Amino acid sequence: MPRPSPASPLLSLPGAVPAEAPDEGVAAHYGDLFREQRALADGTGFVDLSHRGVVTVTGAERLSWLHLLLTQHVSDLPPGHATEALILSAHGHIEHAVSLVDDGETTWMHTEPGNQEALIAYLESMKFFYRVEVADRTDEIAVVHLPAGSIAEVPAKAVVRETAHGRDLFLPRADLESFAADHGPAIGVLALEALRVEAHRPRLGLETDHRTIPHELGWIGTAVHLQKGCYRGQETVARVHNLGKPPRRLVFLHLDGSEVHLPPHGTPVRLASDGEEGRQLGFITTSARHHELGPIALALVKRNVPVDAPLMAGSTAAAQEVVVEP
């Protein structure tokens, strides 16, 4: 059983409503979901992601060693350059996803809540004679997210991972409350999830299952480098890229706004013409209420589902947009 991260002290802030799985330990929202989304989209506030697992790798050979294990090209990763990477099974299925940055002395990674122990176990098993040290820093380091466009001042102690979607800060957990006082308003993870769905960005454990390969989610190019050397699962990546098509594809769905409840993760997706008793062609991975678009979702469907076909997510009508080409 994965060990949960420490509960965030920011759950004591006014209006904080605890998040549900897989985001236990931080706030889902602080009382006004749409206001928080608008603030985040406007580049203000911050999101408490202190429930995410934090792993560091140190040692002179850390980048050349990680280059052998990850799907991303990191052997020459410049200090401060953010990237993301996967670890695949021998058959090319996604096992781990990490968001990382190197500060010149240490490689910092954050991963899904509770996933850090399995990630560390794999990394430790692959050390052999390399001069590297792997550490679980989750209990002492918290991740917080500043949205794109934020002009908030970054604390001197923080390690910064800057991307087009904003900045992830690796911050001493003891500084969380003072950070919140200086950088509010605090924004819950549901707002960040809605913007993630809008941006079609996959998440390990939600958009993935035990047989997901990177091509199905659009992770080729962003988390998978096609010109790098050998790593576990590379044969599958190369074969599908060069010779075939993935069996499934990620789609973005506009959901019927008249429905009261959002279809949860795992809800079957079918052709609308077949009705609720029709053959299942996929499943909802994440659904959210967006401040402008209304109810939206990501879903993983069979590749041959027509791109213009109206769909049903359970009993909810859904219109699809292509994320991964069939």
N, C-alpha and C positions, 0 to 999 in steps of 0.2 A: 504494500500500500504506500503510495507516494506521501512523503512528509509535507504537510502544508506549510506555506510561508507564514511568518508571524502576522497576526492581524494588524492592520494599519491603525496607528493612533488617530488618523484623520477620520475614522468612523465616529469619532466623538464630536465632529463639527456639526453645527446646526443643520437640521434637515437631512442628514446622511441616512440613506437607505442601503443596507448591505446587499451586495451583488450575490447572485446565485452562481452555481457551477457553470463554467469552469473558473469563474472569477471571484470565488469566495475570498474574503479577507480585505477587500476594498469596497468603496461605495459604488453602487449602481448609478445613483444620482443623488443630488442634494435638494430635491424638491421640485425642480422645474426642468424636465428633460429637454424640451424644445429650446428654452432659453439657454441652456448649457450647450446645446448643439450650435446655436447661432453664435455664441461667444467663441466656441472652438473654431468654427468656420471663419470667424473674423480675426483670428489670431490672438485671442486673449485667454487668460486663465491657464490652468495646467490640469493634467490628469494624473492621479495617483495610480501608478502601476507597481506598487511595492510588493504585490503578491507574486510577481514574476520571478523565476529562478535566475540567479546571477552566478556565472562561472567565469573564472579567470584562468589564463594560461601564461606562465612566465618561463623564462629561460631563453638562451641565445638562439636555440633552434625552433622556437615556438611556431613561427610562420611557415618555415619549410616543412615542419611536421604536420601542421594543420592542413597544409596544401595537399598532402597525401590522402587525407581523410574526408575533406569537404568537397562539395560539388563546385565551389567557387575558387577562382584564381586568387590566392592570398599570399603566395611566396614573396611577392614584392609589394605588399600592401603598405602604402605610405601612412605615416602617423596621422591620425585624425580623419582618415578616409573611411566612411561608413559603407558597409556592405551587408548582404544576407547570404546565407548558405544552408544547404541541406546535408544530412547524412542519410544515405540510402542503404537498403538491404542488398544482399547479393543479387536479388532479382530486380533491383531498381525501384522498390517500393519505398516511400518516404517514411523514415523512422524518427528523424529529428529535424527541426528547423531552428536556426539561431540568427539573431541580429547581432552584429559584431562591429567592433572598432578596435584599433590598436593605438596605444598612446606613445609608442616608441620603446616601451619597456614591458608592457603587459597587454595581452589581448583580452578585451572585455566582451562578454557575450551575455545576452539575456534570452531566455527561452520560456516556454509555457509553464504556468504555475504547476509545481510538483514534478516537472519533467527533468529537473536538474540532476537528480540522483541517477537516473538511468543514463543520461548524457555523460555524466562523470564516469560511471562504471564502464561505458564503452571507451571513452578516451583513455582511461587508465589501462584498459586491456590492450591498447595499441601503442603504449609508450616504448616498449622494447628498450633499446639503448639510447634513445633520444634524451637530450638534456632539457627536459621540460618538467614543469610542476603544474598540476591541475588543482584548483581549489574551488570549493563551494563557498561563495561569499554572500549568499542570500540573507543570512541572519544579520549581517552588518551593513550591507549595501542595498539601497532601494532604487528602483527605477521610477522616474517621473517623466512625463511627456509634456513638452511645450509645443503648441501647434505651429504650423508654417505661418510666417508673418509675425510671430511674437517678437517683441522688442525687450522682453524681460532680461534682466541681467543674470548671468549664470554664476552661481557661487564658485569661488576659487577652488574649493575642494572637489568639485564635480568633474567627472570625465564625460565628454560630450560626444554623442553620436548624432550627426546632423544629416538629414535626408530631405528629399523633396516634400515629405509629409510632415516635417517638423523635427524637433530635437529631442532625443532621448538622453536623459541625464542619469549617470550612475552617481548617486548621492549617498553620503553616510546616512544610514537609517536614523541615527540619533538627531539628524538635522531636519527631519521631515516636517515637524511642527513649525519650526522657525521659517522654513522654506514656504510653507503654506501661508503663514502670516504675511510674508513679503511679496508673494507672487499670485495671490488669489485673483479671481474666484476659483475655488476648487470645482472641478467638473468630473462627473462620474463616467465609468467605463461604457455605459450604454450610449452616451453621446459619441464617444470615440468609435464604438462598434458601428453605429449608423453611418459615420463618415467612411469607415473602412469598407462597408458593404457598397456604399455609393461609388467608391474608387475601385471596386472589383478586386480587392486585395485579399488573397486567401490566408487562412490561419490554420496552423497545425491542430488536429483534433476536432476541428469543426468542418473545414472543407476537405479534410482527409479521412480516409479509413485505412484498413490494413492492406489494401491493394492499390492505393493511389500512387500514380507515377507523376513526375513533375510536369510533363506535357499537358496533362489534363487540366491543370490549374493556371497555366500561363507563367510558370516559374522558370521556363527556359529563357535565359538571357538576364534575368534579374537575380536569381539565386543559383542558376546552373550555368557554368561557363563551358561552352562547347569546344573550345580549342585547348583546354588544359590536359594534363597528363592523366594517368590512370588513377581511378579511385573505385571503391566498391560500388557496384551497380552501374558503372559507366557503359558497359556493353548494352544494357537495355536502353539507356538514354540515347546512345548513338544509333542503335538499330531502329528505334521508333522515329527518331529525327530524320534519318536518311532513307528509310525503306517503308515506313508505314504511318499510321495515324493512331493516336491513343484511343482506347475503347470508349472513353467518356470525355465530356467537356464541361467546363464551368460556364454557367449562364447567369445573367442578371435578370431578376424578375420584378415587374411592377405588379403588385398585388391589389386585388379588389379592395378599395378603401372603405367599403360599406361593412366589411367584416369587423367584429369587435375584437376577436382574438387573432394574434399572429400565429401562423403555423410553426410549431417548434421544430428544432433540429430533428431530422429523421423522417419528417412527414413525407409520404409518398407523392411523387410527381407523375402525372398521367396526361395523356392528350385530353383536352376538353371534350372532343368529339366522342371519346370512349366513356366518359362519365366516371363516377367514383368507383365503379366496379371494374374499370378497364385495367389493362396490363400496366404494372409499374415500370416507368422508364427512368426513374432517378429519385432523388430525395432532396429535401431542403437541407442546406448546410447551416445557414444563418439567416434570420429574419430580423427586421428592425423597423422602427417608426422614424421616418426622416422628417425634419422640420419643413422641407419644401416639397419633397417627392411623395410624401405619404408612406404607406406600408411598402417596403421593398424587401428583397431577399436575394441570396445567392443559392444556387442549386447545382448539383452535379447530375447530369443526364447522359444517356447513351448518345454516342457521337452521331448516329443516324437520325435523331429526332429532327424533323424539319425546322429550320431556323425561324420560319414565319408561322409555325403552328401555335394556336392558343393552347395554354396548358391549364391544369388544375393542380393546386397544391393542397392535397386533402379535399376539402369542399370549397376552397378559395380559388377563384379565377385568377389567372396569372398571364401576363404578356411578357414575352422574353426578349432580351437583347443579347447579342452575341458577345461573349468575352473571349472564348477560345474558338477559333475557326474549326468547323467540322472537317 
